[in-house]
Amino acid sequence: MHFEDIPGDEQDDYEKITSPRQIAEFLKKMETRCNLVSARLHDHPQAFTTAILKVDTRKNRLMLDELMPRDGNDLLTPGDPLVLRGQCHGTRFGLQTHVAEHGEEDGASFFWLPFPDELHYQQRRSAFRIRVGLGLDAGVRLGDEQDAVLAEGDLFDLSAGGFSVMLPGSTAIDLQPGDRLSRCRIELPNHGTITVETEIRHISTHPKYGCTLIGITFVNLAPELLRQVQRCVTFLEREQLRKQPRDD
């Protein structure tokens, strides 16, 4: 599944997994719940319903149930690309793979598909996240325990659980999801500056702005700093509402 296939108003909420181990763990959850998924064939207007029957982590492949309506099964041949979309424990996901093998058992079709190179999923947030408006002074400096500057950019959005930092598209960084950064300095619009410990959740290229976007979560945030962040979120929300056009 290509990122541009995700509806434009939802792209900011999606994260990408490229680690084969993490993809296998995600798909394994689907096997235990027998969730229905949507399957779309290349250049075919109709979406079909199916389910992930088995996940083989030894061979990095998954078994897909027959398509419904059943006429979709006759359209699939080895090598054909296939886009799957669905939900896993309430989390929406999408992936693109292809048919490797077609088989039948007791008159029912099934298909073996290799694991995808990447999987997109919609991260469920536990805290309301607000976009930082243009013109607000909101710089971010990502630093390690020696206070060395690893990257600098602008605060893109903020919540009580974390934030995103926007870096120019040409910025070279040596960071990966899972990295812990012990000294991140964040300028909170109209609410001072805080230095916090964080963990990187995802790194992606924003499809609209062409910049690097780093999603970051707070680690062990002190209660007084949490209250400071929450006050800033409330301020940003009020600013957003204030700038909306009025009907009168």
C-alpha positions, 0 to 999 in steps of 0.5 A: 500500500502506498502512503498516497493511497490513504485519504489526505485528511487521514495521512497525518494519523498513520504510521509506517512499519518496515521492520519484518519482525514488527510486521509479523507481530502485527499480522499475528494479531489478525490471525487470532481474531479472524478479522474481516479485511477488504481486498482490492485487486490492481485496476479492478473497481470492486473491493472483495471481503476476505480474512487472514487465516494463518500467519507463517512467521517462519516463511514470512507469509500469510494465508488469505481466505477465499474472496467474497463475492467468489468471482474474485477468486478467478481474477487472482493469479500468482504475481498479481498485486493485492491491497489489503485494508482492515482493522486489528483490535480497533486499529485501521491498517493497510498493506500491499503485497501479491499472490504467491500461491493459490490453493483449494481445500474442500472446494474453498480457495485460499491464497498464500501472500508474502509479508509486505515490505511496509505496513501502514496503521492508524495510531490510536492516540490517548490524548487530544492532539492539536496542530500548532498554528503558523506564526507562533514561536515554537522551536524544538531542539532534540538533544542527548544526555550530553546535550548534543544537538541531534536535530532542530526544527519547528513544533508541528503538533502537541498533546499531553502524550507527545508531539511532532517536530517538523524538519526541513526536507533536506535535513540529514538525521541519524535517528530511528524509531525507538531512540531515547532522547534525554534532553529535548528542548521545546518552546511551548507557544505562550507557555515557556520552554521545557526540557524533557526526556522523549522517545521517537515513535516514527519518522516520515516525509510529510506528503503535503509539505515535503519535510521530515516529520518526527513523531515523539512521545514523552517519557516520565513527564513530571506532573508540573510539566504535564500541566504546563503542556496541557495549558499550552494545548488549551491555549492552542485550541482556543487560538485555532477556534478564534481564527476560524471564520464566523458565520455572522 
